[in-house]
């Protein structure tokens, strides 16, 4: 399930498949008896963009932490990419927190507060010109693992190489913003990247001296500090940029470097002696080594961590979940439950209504009332894997407030009587509905419950099972013949900007796009454009939350069903374990080995 962060497309694909199957790693989740786990489930406070003081290292010491030792990491999947520009996958992003640094990053303090801080930069960025110009100053003392200083020339190289044709897997927000386009034609701004001697003009990207980087956008980009914190925008050295080959031999700027990598077998990380903690307010360098083993399934990892013997006492995982079949046993044992972490993931599942076929909002509202979200919740293992959702905005996002505009949390079994009254008023009792779902045992179960509820409401439902490998290719066609179908979405960073526009902006409707309801509502489009111009993070978060509620109740292109959760386990000699809601997993930068 690590691929949930790969792209906007694959995030929605895999999360939706997870609604029908518990075997996908990132969807298994739960609640823990530990205070830390309960804190991780709390609603988020507003994320702040830190100034220079908040971005100055060293990071706040972890209470009781000691240096030294080897931390063993049990991972199901190997790392497909090591070049930061190609990183958009959950497990690779976790690794990048130890190896790579960018202009900004996320900081989690000991009180559980999050902020976006300057990482290689002195602060989270200085915005001028109404959000169209952002200036960053690099810190003193930042170096690559070979000891050479990190300069603005390296940052320019890191940005310009994003336009090269071989960079195909990472995020594209920054590129599109610089090119002022919403499509793939952003590459036209610098078709070959910097490799043929061409560069972005100073009117787009300026580096007037060795420590200054200035971005110029045609439209205000108030979320730039968030975007630059993505692993895919970490720095790459100008002198060591080997293009495609860099994916196999990256140069570290973070607290660890790669000593050995055997793809599909193992990876060894050792301390990067050139990393200066005084320049880093977010990371630590406690273990001497991280010894990572691949091809360790969630089942095997869970059993090894439950047994807690030998080297497994100093073991954890970056992204594996507790196996669903073992959750009850783990949580029934206080010692084992005390070695778990729980938290929300950023993914929200929803059932979409094909607005090209169901053009009447009242009919969509009847469907929304009738859908029993309890069935989807049960399919995720109940409280261990999900929470009933009232909004398209996840509890992981700043500005989130409990909201239930369609009454799906208050009435998780559905309201078939209310739906039937709407159908009767429209003389539509017996209306045919084609409902597509992923062909898996769990999805067969919950989709049957959906069918029964809709039948009771007065619809005539035809269920259509679609193999997982073809699911999104099928429902992603704008001429698909289905009236309703499930999907899910996760934010790229803590902003509704990466949720509402991808899902509901009518100008994005196309084959393979993430606007699966194909809603193209002028009022929604106008509200999206207005929300994009809000430069104050708190006001922007409130605007996206308000817009989400408006879309759910007044437009009804889809109905939210559940918020996903995560449950992880670690060995008894692993210290510093904390759930990071933005990584949706354990925070690798805080870990240490207990004596």
Buried (B, 14 or more C-beta within 10 A) or exposed (E): BBBBBBBBBBBBBBBBBBBBBBBBBBBBBBBBEBEBBEBBBEEBEEBBBBBBEBBBBBBBEBEEBEEEBBBBBBBBBBBBBBBBBBBBBBBBBBBBBBBBBBBBBBBBEEEBEBBBBBBBBBBBBBBEEEBBBBBBBBBEBBBBBEEBEBBBBBBBBBBBBBBBEBBEBBBBBBBBBBBEBBEEEBBEBBEBBBBEEEBBEEEBBBBEEEBBBBBBBEEBBBBBBBBBBBBBBBBBBBEBBEEEEBBEEBBBBBBBBBEEBEEEEBBBBBBBEBBBEEBBBBBBBBBBBBBBBBEBBBBBBBEBBBEBEEEBBBBBBBBBBBBBEBBEBBBEEEEBBEBBBBBBBBBBBBBBBBBBBBEEBEBBBBBBBBBBBBBBBBBBBBBBBBBBBBBBBBBBBBBBBEBBBBBBBEBBEBBBEBBBBBBEEEEBBEBEBBBBBBBBEBBBEBBBBBBBBBBBBBBEBEBBBBEBEEBBEBBBBBEBEBBBBBBBBBBBBBBBBBBBBBBBBBEBBEEEBBBBBBBBBEEBBEBBEEBBEBBEBEEBBBBBBBBBBBBBBEBBBBBBBBBBBBBBBBBBBBBBBBBBBBBBBBBBBBBBBBE
